[in-house]
Amino acid sequence: MVMGFSIALIVFSALLLLLVLMHKGKGGGLSDMFGGGMQSSVGGSSVAERNLDRITVVVGLVWFALIVVLGLVMKFK
């Protein structure tokens, strides 16, 4: 059981990392260093960006829940 939650945590950690890196830079940070500040967003968020935001939040919540469950399983093992 612990092994399954550990593998799921690794998978969701990698997925969360990729989703965060896919976001468009808002400017004024490390994203400018890698060319993210060159683009200008005129019309606000597109549908794809909003969906990416929603998916990132859901994956982040699942990641957090996995950490809590894994901690509880290991504590009461």
MMTF fields as JSON, N, C-alpha, C and O atoms, coordinates in Angstrom:
{
  "mmtfVersion": "1.0.0",
  "mmtfProducer": "UNKNOWN",
  "numBonds": 307,
  "numAtoms": 308,
  "numGroups": 77,
  "numChains": 1,
  "numModels": 1,
  "chainsPerModel": [1],
  "groupsPerChain": [77],
  "chainIdList": ["A"],
  "bondAtomList": [4, 2, 8, 6, 12, 10, 16, 14, 20, 18, 24, 22, 28, 26, 32, 30, 36, 34, 40, 38, 44, 42, 48, 46, 52, 50, 56, 54, 60, 58, 64, 62, 68, 66, 72, 70, 76, 74, 80, 78, 84, 82, 88, 86, 92, 90, 96, 94, 100, 98, 104, 102, 108, 106, 112, 110, 116, 114, 120, 118, 124, 122, 128, 126, 132, 130, 136, 134, 140, 138, 144, 142, 148, 146, 152, 150, 156, 154, 160, 158, 164, 162, 168, 166, 172, 170, 176, 174, 180, 178, 184, 182, 188, 186, 192, 190, 196, 194, 200, 198, 204, 202, 208, 206, 212, 210, 216, 214, 220, 218, 224, 222, 228, 226, 232, 230, 236, 234, 240, 238, 244, 242, 248, 246, 252, 250, 256, 254, 260, 258, 264, 262, 268, 266, 272, 270, 276, 274, 280, 278, 284, 282, 288, 286, 292, 290, 296, 294, 300, 298, 304, 302],
  "bondOrderList": [1, 1, 1, 1, 1, 1, 1, 1, 1, 1, 1, 1, 1, 1, 1, 1, 1, 1, 1, 1, 1, 1, 1, 1, 1, 1, 1, 1, 1, 1, 1, 1, 1, 1, 1, 1, 1, 1, 1, 1, 1, 1, 1, 1, 1, 1, 1, 1, 1, 1, 1, 1, 1, 1, 1, 1, 1, 1, 1, 1, 1, 1, 1, 1, 1, 1, 1, 1, 1, 1, 1, 1, 1, 1, 1, 1],
  "groupList": [{"groupName": "MET", "atomNameList": ["N", "CA", "C", "O"], "elementList": ["N", "C", "C", "O"], "formalChargeList": [0, 0, 0, 0], "bondAtomList": [1, 0, 2, 1, 3, 2], "bondOrderList": [1, 1, 2], "singleLetterCode": "M", "chemCompType": "L-PEPTIDE LINKING"}, {"groupName": "VAL", "atomNameList": ["N", "CA", "C", "O"], "elementList": ["N", "C", "C", "O"], "formalChargeList": [0, 0, 0, 0], "bondAtomList": [1, 0, 2, 1, 3, 2], "bondOrderList": [1, 1, 2], "singleLetterCode": "V", "chemCompType": "L-PEPTIDE LINKING"}, {"groupName": "GLY", "atomNameList": ["N", "CA", "C", "O"], "elementList": ["N", "C", "C", "O"], "formalChargeList": [0, 0, 0, 0], "bondAtomList": [1, 0, 2, 1, 3, 2], "bondOrderList": [1, 1, 2], "singleLetterCode": "G", "chemCompType": "PEPTIDE LINKING"}, {"groupName": "PHE", "atomNameList": ["N", "CA", "C", "O"], "elementList": ["N", "C", "C", "O"], "formalChargeList": [0, 0, 0, 0], "bondAtomList": [1, 0, 2, 1, 3, 2], "bondOrderList": [1, 1, 2], "singleLetterCode": "F", "chemCompType": "L-PEPTIDE LINKING"}, {"groupName": "SER", "atomNameList": ["N", "CA", "C", "O"], "elementList": ["N", "C", "C", "O"], "formalChargeList": [0, 0, 0, 0], "bondAtomList": [1, 0, 2, 1, 3, 2], "bondOrderList": [1, 1, 2], "singleLetterCode": "S", "chemCompType": "L-PEPTIDE LINKING"}, {"groupName": "ILE", "atomNameList": ["N", "CA", "C", "O"], "elementList": ["N", "C", "C", "O"], "formalChargeList": [0, 0, 0, 0], "bondAtomList": [1, 0, 2, 1, 3, 2], "bondOrderList": [1, 1, 2], "singleLetterCode": "I", "chemCompType": "L-PEPTIDE LINKING"}, {"groupName": "ALA", "atomNameList": ["N", "CA", "C", "O"], "elementList": ["N", "C", "C", "O"], "formalChargeList": [0, 0, 0, 0], "bondAtomList": [1, 0, 2, 1, 3, 2], "bondOrderList": [1, 1, 2], "singleLetterCode": "A", "chemCompType": "L-PEPTIDE LINKING"}, {"groupName": "LEU", "atomNameList": ["N", "CA", "C", "O"], "elementList": ["N", "C", "C", "O"], "formalChargeList": [0, 0, 0, 0], "bondAtomList": [1, 0, 2, 1, 3, 2], "bondOrderList": [1, 1, 2], "singleLetterCode": "L", "chemCompType": "L-PEPTIDE LINKING"}, {"groupName": "HIS", "atomNameList": ["N", "CA", "C", "O"], "elementList": ["N", "C", "C", "O"], "formalChargeList": [0, 0, 0, 0], "bondAtomList": [1, 0, 2, 1, 3, 2], "bondOrderList": [1, 1, 2], "singleLetterCode": "H", "chemCompType": "L-PEPTIDE LINKING"}, {"groupName": "LYS", "atomNameList": ["N", "CA", "C", "O"], "elementList": ["N", "C", "C", "O"], "formalChargeList": [0, 0, 0, 0], "bondAtomList": [1, 0, 2, 1, 3, 2], "bondOrderList": [1, 1, 2], "singleLetterCode": "K", "chemCompType": "L-PEPTIDE LINKING"}, {"groupName": "ASP", "atomNameList": ["N", "CA", "C", "O"], "elementList": ["N", "C", "C", "O"], "formalChargeList": [0, 0, 0, 0], "bondAtomList": [1, 0, 2, 1, 3, 2], "bondOrderList": [1, 1, 2], "singleLetterCode": "D", "chemCompType": "L-PEPTIDE LINKING"}, {"groupName": "GLN", "atomNameList": ["N", "CA", "C", "O"], "elementList": ["N", "C", "C", "O"], "formalChargeList": [0, 0, 0, 0], "bondAtomList": [1, 0, 2, 1, 3, 2], "bondOrderList": [1, 1, 2], "singleLetterCode": "Q", "chemCompType": "L-PEPTIDE LINKING"}, {"groupName": "GLU", "atomNameList": ["N", "CA", "C", "O"], "elementList": ["N", "C", "C", "O"], "formalChargeList": [0, 0, 0, 0], "bondAtomList": [1, 0, 2, 1, 3, 2], "bondOrderList": [1, 1, 2], "singleLetterCode": "E", "chemCompType": "L-PEPTIDE LINKING"}, {"groupName": "ARG", "atomNameList": ["N", "CA", "C", "O"], "elementList": ["N", "C", "C", "O"], "formalChargeList": [0, 0, 0, 0], "bondAtomList": [1, 0, 2, 1, 3, 2], "bondOrderList": [1, 1, 2], "singleLetterCode": "R", "chemCompType": "L-PEPTIDE LINKING"}, {"groupName": "ASN", "atomNameList": ["N", "CA", "C", "O"], "elementList": ["N", "C", "C", "O"], "formalChargeList": [0, 0, 0, 0], "bondAtomList": [1, 0, 2, 1, 3, 2], "bondOrderList": [1, 1, 2], "singleLetterCode": "N", "chemCompType": "L-PEPTIDE LINKING"}, {"groupName": "THR", "atomNameList": ["N", "CA", "C", "O"], "elementList": ["N", "C", "C", "O"], "formalChargeList": [0, 0, 0, 0], "bondAtomList": [1, 0, 2, 1, 3, 2], "bondOrderList": [1, 1, 2], "singleLetterCode": "T", "chemCompType": "L-PEPTIDE LINKING"}, {"groupName": "TRP", "atomNameList": ["N", "CA", "C", "O"], "elementList": ["N", "C", "C", "O"], "formalChargeList": [0, 0, 0, 0], "bondAtomList": [1, 0, 2, 1, 3, 2], "bondOrderList": [1, 1, 2], "singleLetterCode": "W", "chemCompType": "L-PEPTIDE LINKING"}],
  "groupTypeList": [0, 1, 0, 2, 3, 4, 5, 6, 7, 5, 1, 3, 4, 6, 7, 7, 7, 7, 7, 1, 7, 0, 8, 9, 2, 9, 2, 2, 2, 7, 4, 10, 0, 3, 2, 2, 2, 0, 11, 4, 4, 1, 2, 2, 4, 4, 1, 6, 12, 13, 14, 7, 10, 13, 5, 15, 1, 1, 1, 2, 7, 1, 16, 3, 6, 7, 5, 1, 1, 7, 2, 7, 1, 0, 9, 3, 9],
  "groupIdList": [1, 2, 3, 4, 5, 6, 7, 8, 9, 10, 11, 12, 13, 14, 15, 16, 17, 18, 19, 20, 21, 22, 23, 24, 25, 26, 27, 28, 29, 30, 31, 32, 33, 34, 35, 36, 37, 38, 39, 40, 41, 42, 43, 44, 45, 46, 47, 48, 49, 50, 51, 52, 53, 54, 55, 56, 57, 58, 59, 60, 61, 62, 63, 64, 65, 66, 67, 68, 69, 70, 71, 72, 73, 74, 75, 76, 77],
  "secStructList": [7, 2, 2, 2, 2, 2, 2, 2, 2, 2, 2, 2, 2, 2, 2, 2, 2, 2, 2, 2, 2, 2, 1, 7, 7, 7, 1, 1, 1, 2, 2, 2, 2, 6, 6, 4, 4, 4, 7, 7, 7, 1, 1, 7, 7, 7, 2, 2, 2, 2, 2, 2, 2, 2, 2, 2, 2, 2, 2, 2, 2, 2, 2, 2, 2, 2, 2, 2, 2, 2, 2, 2, 2, 2, 2, 7, 7],
  "xCoordList": [0.824, 0.0, 0.87, 0.602, 1.915, 2.812, 3.524, 3.723, 3.91, 4.602, 3.707, 4.175, 2.443, 1.502, 1.318, 1.325, 1.151, 1.013, 2.308, 2.271, 3.435, 4.725, 4.903, 5.364, 4.536, 4.636, 3.671, 4.025, 2.452, 1.474, 1.971, 1.765, 2.627, 3.158, 4.267, 4.342, 5.108, 6.177, 5.582, 6.029, 4.575, 3.945, 3.26, 3.412, 2.509, 1.812, 2.785, 2.502, 3.916, 4.929, 5.505, 5.663, 5.821, 6.351, 5.304, 5.627, 4.053, 2.974, 2.763, 2.571, 2.797, 2.628, 3.776, 3.561, 4.978, 6.137, 5.964, 6.212, 5.543, 5.343, 4.223, 4.34, 3.148, 2.036, 2.443, 2.061, 3.214, 3.649, 4.596, 4.538, 5.459, 6.383, 5.684, 6.216, 4.505, 3.761, 3.065, 2.677, 2.902, 2.226, 3.033, 4.263, 2.299, 2.927, 3.431, 2.748, 4.622, 5.183, 4.42, 4.013, 4.226, 3.507, 4.456, 4.006, 5.756, 6.734, 7.289, 6.619, 8.52, 9.121, 9.717, 9.914, 10.008, 10.584, 11.588, 12.205, 11.739, 12.666, 12.217, 13.036, 10.93, 10.44, 11.03, 11.203, 11.342, 11.98, 13.372, 13.832, 14.033, 15.38, 15.403, 16.383, 14.329, 14.265, 13.429, 13.021, 13.17, 12.447, 10.953, 10.248, 10.437, 8.999, 8.457, 7.266, 9.305, 8.858, 8.741, 8.294, 9.123, 9.088, 7.671, 7.379, 6.802, 5.449, 4.552, 4.74, 3.596, 2.637, 1.251, 0.855, 0.529, -0.834, -1.783, -1.877, -2.484, -3.352, -4.764, -5.372, -5.276, -6.687, -6.991, -8.088, -6.092, -6.363, -6.1, -5.331, -6.744, -6.519, -7.35, -8.524, -6.724, -7.466, -8.1, -7.862, -8.892, -9.57, -8.54, -8.673, -7.516, -6.482, -5.74, -5.43, -5.457, -4.76, -5.637, -5.153, -6.921, -7.83, -7.964, -7.994, -8.045, -8.11, -6.815, -6.847, -5.683, -4.401, -4.344, -3.814, -4.887, -4.958, -5.805, -5.418, -6.962, -7.849, -7.204, -7.273, -6.578, -5.921, -4.786, -4.586, -4.046, -2.939, -3.451, -2.845, -4.547, -5.112, -5.587, -5.35, -6.251, -6.745, -5.579, -5.613, -4.55, -3.385, -2.678, -2.188, -2.62, -2.014, -2.783, -2.182, -4.106, -4.921, -4.769, -4.704, -4.714, -4.497, -3.12, -2.964, -2.114, -0.747, -0.722, -0.088, -1.411, -1.48, -2.19, -1.748, -3.296, -4.031, -3.177, -3.229, -2.398, -1.513, -0.471, -0.15, 0.053, 1.033, 0.398, 0.996, -0.806, -1.488, -1.812, -1.564, -2.359, -2.71, -1.469, -1.479, -0.407, 0.83, 1.398, 1.891, 1.331, 1.79, 0.968, 1.514, -0.354, -1.222, -1.009, -1.005, -0.832, -0.613, 0.707, 0.789, 1.728, 3.021, 3.004, 3.713, 2.195, 2.118, 1.421, 1.859, 0.333, -0.464, -0.132, -0.893, 0.951, 1.357, 1.82, 2.2],
  "yCoordList": [-1.193, 0.0, 1.259, 2.209, 1.254, 2.403, 2.569, 3.688, 1.437, 1.495, 2.101, 2.889, 1.744, 2.292, 3.79, 4.528, 4.242, 5.679, 6.425, 7.56, 5.794, 6.425, 6.589, 7.629, 5.563, 5.652, 6.697, 7.465, 6.736, 7.744, 9.148, 10.079, 9.297, 10.606, 11.04, 12.213, 10.123, 10.454, 10.853, 11.819, 10.111, 10.423, 11.786, 12.59, 12.045, 13.33, 14.489, 15.611, 14.242, 15.288, 15.68, 16.865, 14.685, 14.973, 15.675, 16.602, 15.234, 15.859, 17.305, 18.186, 17.548, 18.909, 19.806, 20.964, 19.273, 20.032, 20.418, 21.566, 19.475, 19.77, 20.784, 21.668, 20.658, 21.6, 23.016, 23.981, 23.146, 24.474, 25.08, 26.279, 24.257, 24.774, 25.148, 25.939, 24.594, 24.913, 26.27, 26.82, 26.816, 28.103, 29.21, 29.196, 30.15, 31.303, 32.231, 32.446, 32.778, 33.693, 35.0, 35.53, 35.514, 36.782, 37.975, 39.119, 37.728, 38.807, 39.176, 39.031, 39.655, 40.138, 39.069, 39.308, 37.919, 36.863, 36.049, 36.538, 34.822, 33.951, 33.648, 33.28, 33.797, 33.528, 34.518, 34.174, 35.741, 36.708, 36.249, 36.528, 35.55, 35.092, 34.082, 34.0, 33.317, 32.284, 32.708, 31.857, 33.983, 34.467, 34.56, 34.86, 34.318, 34.375, 35.787, 35.989, 36.77, 38.156, 38.808, 39.951, 38.132, 38.699, 38.743, 39.541, 37.907, 37.831, 38.787, 39.009, 39.336, 40.197, 39.588, 39.142, 39.573, 39.055, 40.235, 41.026, 40.351, 41.501, 41.241, 42.106, 40.053, 39.807, 39.011, 38.462, 38.922, 38.152, 36.673, 36.281, 35.866, 34.428, 33.769, 34.087, 32.858, 32.094, 30.889, 30.637, 30.166, 28.991, 27.941, 27.289, 27.772, 26.779, 27.112, 26.215, 28.39, 28.793, 28.578, 28.145, 28.878, 28.654, 27.168, 26.772, 26.341, 24.897, 24.384, 23.508, 24.914, 24.531, 24.926, 24.182, 26.09, 26.513, 25.547, 25.152, 25.17, 24.256, 22.888, 22.311, 22.374, 21.063, 21.117, 20.173, 22.216, 22.365, 22.387, 21.78, 23.07, 23.126, 21.74, 21.334, 21.018, 19.678, 18.736, 17.991, 18.763, 17.905, 18.296, 17.428, 19.592, 20.039, 19.553, 19.167, 19.568, 19.076, 17.563, 17.072, 16.832, 15.385, 15.101, 14.194, 15.878, 15.735, 15.957, 15.198, 16.995, 17.287, 16.161, 15.747, 15.672, 14.58, 13.314, 12.594, 13.042, 11.88, 11.997, 11.008, 13.197, 13.393, 13.141, 12.49, 13.656, 13.472, 11.993, 11.458, 11.34, 9.926, 9.077, 8.17, 9.353, 8.593, 8.783, 7.831, 9.994, 10.241, 9.493, 8.932, 9.483, 8.747, 7.238, 6.551, 6.73, 5.294, 4.888, 3.848, 5.706, 5.378, 5.517, 4.791, 6.45, 6.643, 5.48, 5.019, 5.013, 3.956, 2.567, 1.624, 2.436, 1.14, 0.204, -0.933],
  "zCoordList": [0.0, 0.0, 0.0, -0.735, 0.834, 0.89, -0.445, -0.917, -1.056, -2.338, -3.417, -4.239, -3.42, -4.397, -4.243, -5.228, -2.996, -2.766, -3.094, -3.569, -2.843, -3.157, -4.665, -5.135, -5.408, -6.868, -7.405, -8.3, -6.867, -7.291, -6.971, -7.751, -5.821, -5.447, -6.408, -6.775, -6.808, -7.763, -9.11, -9.727, -9.564, -10.848, -10.801, -11.72, -9.734, -9.634, -9.414, -9.833, -8.769, -8.613, -9.964, -10.256, -10.789, -12.124, -12.984, -13.726, -12.886, -13.647, -13.212, -14.05, -11.915, -11.407, -11.865, -12.222, -11.854, -12.331, -13.796, -14.167, -14.628, -16.048, -16.266, -17.114, -15.51, -15.666, -15.269, -15.931, -14.196, -13.769, -14.805, -15.078, -15.373, -16.384, -17.688, -18.466, -17.935, -19.157, -19.083, -20.114, -17.882, -17.747, -18.408, -18.432, -18.931, -19.548, -18.453, -17.451, -18.642, -17.659, -17.603, -18.637, -16.42, -16.25, -16.277, -16.222, -16.362, -16.442, -15.085, -14.062, -15.085, -13.863, -12.986, -11.795, -13.508, -12.688, -13.476, -14.422, -13.079, -13.775, -15.196, -16.038, -15.469, -16.823, -17.829, -18.998, -17.392, -18.281, -18.683, -19.79, -17.786, -18.06, -19.203, -19.943, -19.345, -20.37, -21.574, -22.364, -21.729, -22.894, -22.711, -23.674, -21.526, -21.3, -21.3, -21.536, -21.04, -20.983, -22.335, -22.419, -23.393, -24.734, -25.288, -26.179, -24.776, -25.297, -24.528, -23.332, -25.213, -24.522, -24.65, -25.727, -23.561, -23.598, -23.672, -22.733, -24.783, -25.002, -24.484, -23.855, -24.752, -24.48, -23.233, -23.126, -22.298, -21.093, -21.303, -22.18, -20.492, -20.528, -21.625, -21.811, -22.337, -23.324, -22.639, -21.458, -23.379, -22.833, -22.45, -21.414, -23.276, -22.984, -21.689, -20.905, -21.463, -20.231, -19.008, -17.962, -19.134, -18.0, -17.694, -16.528, -18.743, -18.519, -17.907, -17.042, -18.339, -17.755, -16.288, -15.462, -15.961, -14.554, -13.734, -12.634, -14.273, -13.55, -13.357, -12.272, -14.41, -14.308, -13.295, -12.53, -13.288, -12.338, -10.903, -10.02, -10.665, -9.312, -8.878, -7.741, -9.768, -9.427, -9.139, -8.16, -9.981, -9.762, -8.466, -7.744, -8.167, -6.91, -5.696, -4.693, -5.777, -4.662, -4.48, -3.353, -5.59, -5.499, -4.918, -4.1, -5.339, -4.82, -3.305, -2.573, -2.845, -1.417, -0.662, 0.41, -1.232, -0.589, -0.511, 0.486, -1.546, -1.524, -0.414, 0.245, -0.207, 0.857, 2.228, 3.085, 2.428, 3.708, 3.93, 5.011, 2.919, 3.055, 3.267, 4.099, 2.534, 2.699, 4.104, 4.709, 4.618, 5.986, 7.015, 7.965, 6.83, 7.761, 7.678, 8.699, 6.472, 6.303, 6.958, 7.612, 6.781, 7.372, 8.899, 9.595, 9.419, 10.853, 11.548, 12.602, 10.944, 11.567, 11.031, 11.249, 10.358, 9.798, 10.888, 10.606]
}
